[in-house]
Amino acid sequence: MNFNGYNDMGGQRMSTFGVNENTAAVLTLAGTGVILLVPKLCWLAWVLPLVVLIVERQSFYVKKCAAHALAATLVAMAFMALCSMLFVLSGTMTAGNLFTLFMDGADKSDWPMIVGALLLTVAGVLLVWIVRIVFVIFLGIAAYKAWQYGYINIPIASALVRKINKNYV
């Protein structure tokens, strides 16, 4: 993690939302992290930073933090989708093997494949949670730094933000 400070550290400017810009940035980053932890809502975690990015008119700092939160959420969702594909693939393998097992009867050669598919299912679920927790930790550290008018470079997300807009460095 690369910690960098914000250039205008002395100002207590207000955001469009009526709070100090550091408070708005913290609420955006931390709120995105909290939504990312909720199992059914995690796929909608991109909505909060996108709304802040669109609505915010007064503070460049809040827009930059919202852009980082949006990029981090999209990267986390991409990794979670890959892990979910592992989960779905192994679940399909398990279901097919169990169907064959119950219809034709089991022999010893079927069990290693069934156990392997079940282990892949568990690994897929664990990987999704690990990805979510890692990105929530990044967003939590970013929220802490935003309180001090700083920011961190989230490994893939910050590079994505820099490619889209050079001003958000």
KAZIRA-V350547 format. One record per pair of residues at least 6 apart in sequence whose C-alpha atoms are under 7 Angstrom apart, sorted by sequence separation. I is the first residue (numbers start at 1). GAP is how many residues later the second one is. D is the distance in Angstrom with one decimal. If there is no record, write none. Layout:
i:I gap:GAP d:D
i:I gap:GAP d:D
This chain:
i:14 gap:6 d:4.4
i:15 gap:6 d:5.0
i:35 gap:6 d:6.2
i:36 gap:6 d:4.2
i:145 gap:6 d:5.3
i:162 gap:6 d:6.1
i:13 gap:7 d:5.7
i:14 gap:7 d:5.3
i:35 gap:7 d:5.6
i:56 gap:7 d:6.5
i:161 gap:7 d:6.7
i:162 gap:7 d:5.6
i:12 gap:8 d:6.1
i:13 gap:8 d:6.0
i:15 gap:9 d:6.9
i:36 gap:9 d:5.5
i:142 gap:9 d:5.7
i:35 gap:10 d:5.4
i:53 gap:10 d:5.2
i:142 gap:10 d:5.7
i:32 gap:13 d:5.6
i:53 gap:13 d:5.6
i:52 gap:14 d:6.3
i:53 gap:14 d:6.6
i:32 gap:16 d:6.4
i:138 gap:16 d:6.7
i:32 gap:17 d:7.0
i:49 gap:17 d:4.8
i:97 gap:17 d:6.1
i:49 gap:18 d:6.8
i:28 gap:20 d:6.9
i:49 gap:20 d:6.0
i:50 gap:20 d:6.4
i:94 gap:20 d:5.7
i:28 gap:21 d:6.2
i:49 gap:21 d:5.3
i:94 gap:23 d:5.3
i:46 gap:24 d:5.5
i:93 gap:24 d:6.1
i:94 gap:24 d:6.3
i:91 gap:26 d:6.8
i:46 gap:27 d:5.8
i:90 gap:27 d:4.9
i:45 gap:28 d:6.5
i:46 gap:28 d:6.7
i:90 gap:28 d:6.8
i:90 gap:30 d:5.6
i:91 gap:30 d:6.0
i:90 gap:31 d:5.3
i:87 gap:33 d:6.7
i:43 gap:34 d:6.9
i:87 gap:34 d:4.7
i:25 gap:37 d:5.0
i:32 gap:37 d:6.9
i:87 gap:37 d:4.5
i:21 gap:38 d:6.5
i:24 gap:38 d:6.5
i:28 gap:38 d:6.4
i:86 gap:38 d:5.5
i:87 gap:38 d:6.5
i:16 gap:40 d:5.4
i:25 gap:40 d:5.9
i:29 gap:40 d:5.8
i:84 gap:40 d:6.0
i:15 gap:41 d:7.0
i:16 gap:41 d:6.0
i:21 gap:41 d:6.0
i:83 gap:41 d:5.2
i:16 gap:42 d:5.6
i:15 gap:43 d:5.5
i:15 gap:44 d:5.4
i:83 gap:44 d:6.0
i:84 gap:44 d:6.8
i:83 gap:45 d:5.7
i:80 gap:48 d:5.1
i:80 gap:51 d:6.5
i:79 gap:52 d:6.9
i:76 gap:55 d:6.5
i:76 gap:56 d:6.7
i:76 gap:59 d:6.4
i:75 gap:82 d:6.4
i:72 gap:85 d:4.8
i:71 gap:86 d:4.9
i:68 gap:89 d:6.5
i:71 gap:89 d:6.8
i:68 gap:90 d:6.2
i:71 gap:90 d:6.6
i:68 gap:93 d:6.5
i:67 gap:94 d:6.7
i:37 gap:95 d:6.5
i:36 gap:96 d:6.6
i:36 gap:100 d:7.0
i:33 gap:103 d:4.8
i:64 gap:104 d:5.5
i:33 gap:106 d:5.8
i:33 gap:107 d:6.9
i:30 gap:109 d:6.3
i:29 gap:110 d:5.7
i:30 gap:110 d:5.9
i:29 gap:113 d:6.9
i:30 gap:113 d:5.8
i:29 gap:114 d:5.3
i:26 gap:117 d:4.6
i:26 gap:120 d:5.8
i:25 gap:121 d:6.1
i:26 gap:121 d:6.0
i:22 gap:124 d:5.8
i:23 gap:124 d:6.5
i:22 gap:125 d:5.2
i:22 gap:127 d:6.0
i:9 gap:140 d:6.0
i:6 gap:143 d:5.6
i:5 gap:144 d:6.8
i:6 gap:144 d:4.9
i:5 gap:145 d:4.3
i:4 gap:146 d:6.1
i:5 gap:146 d:6.2
i:4 gap:147 d:5.8
i:3 gap:148 d:6.3
i:4 gap:148 d:6.1
i:3 gap:149 d:4.7
i:2 gap:150 d:5.7
i:3 gap:150 d:6.7
i:1 gap:151 d:6.6
i:2 gap:151 d:5.4
i:1 gap:152 d:6.0
i:1 gap:153 d:6.7
